[in-house]
C-alpha cells in the first residue's frame, strides 16, 4: 500500500512537471518565424541566443501565478533590487523556486530510487529534503549576491567620492561631476559606477535629480548611499558648499572602513581559538607524546 502511494505521488509530480514544461518545449516563436521569412538568414539570431529568453519568460509566468504575502513579496523585491536586477525579476526568482522545488525530488526519485525498485521512508525523507533545498537555494544564492554587491559598493564609495570631490572643486556642476566620475573611474564594471550611470541617464531624460538620487538609494539598499543621497539633497536645498561636504563625508567613510577592518582583525584571535584547540593542539600532543610513550613502554619491556 505504501509503495502504491509513493508511486502515485511521484506520478503526480512528474505529470505536473511535464504539464508545466510542455508549453515551453512545444511552443514555437511565431514572431521569429515571420522574421525568418522576411529577413535573410544571416540577420536572424540563432536559437541558442533566444532559448534562455524563452525560459526566463516562462519561469517568470510561473512565478507570477504564485500566491505570496505582500510582506514576503516586498522582501523578495528588495533582495532582487539589491542584487542589481530589476524589480520585475522577482517573478523569475519565484518561478525558479517553484521549478527547483519540483525538479530536485523528481530527479532524485527518478535516478536513485525507482531504478532499484525500493521505496522506503528514508527515500521519502531525502526527497522532502531535496524539495526544501530546491526552495531555499535561490534565496541563499540571491542573498549572497546582494551582500557581495553591497560590500563592493561600500568599499568603492570613498574612492568615488574623492573623484567626485575633485570634479566639483574644479568648477563642474553636480550632474557634470557625476558624468565625469563615471567616465574616469578605474573600474568600469563597478556596481556603484553602473548605478551612477543610470542616475545620469534618468536625469538626462527629464527625471528630477532628487528623485533620481532617491531611486539610487532604494536600488542599492546601502545605508551609506542613503546618507550620501540625503547629504546631497540637503546641500542642494540649503546651498552649502558641496566640495567641503563631500570631502568631510569621504573622510568619515574612510574612518568607518578602517574601523571595520580593525574590528575584523580583532575577531581573528577568537576565530582561531577553536581550530587551534580541536585541530592543531591535538596534533602537537600526538607528535610530542607518542615517541615518549613508546620509549617508556620500551623501558618497561626490558624489566
Buried (B, 14 or more C-beta within 10 A) or exposed (E): EEEEEBEEBBEEBBEEBEEBBEEBEEEEBEEBEEEBEEEEEEEBEEEEEBEEEBBBEBBBBBBBEEEBEEEEBEBBBBBBBBBBBEEEBBBBBBBBBBBBBBBBBBBBBEEEBBEEEEBEEEBBEBBEEBBEBBBEBBBEEBEEBBEEBBEBBBBBBBBBBBBBBBBBBEEBEBBBBBBBBBEEBEEEEBBBBBBBBBBBEBBEEEEEBEEBBBBBBBBBBBEBBBBBBEBBBEBBEEEEEBBEBBBEBBEBBBEEBEEEEEEEEEEEEEEEEEEEEEEEEEEEEEEEEEEEEEEEEEEEEEE
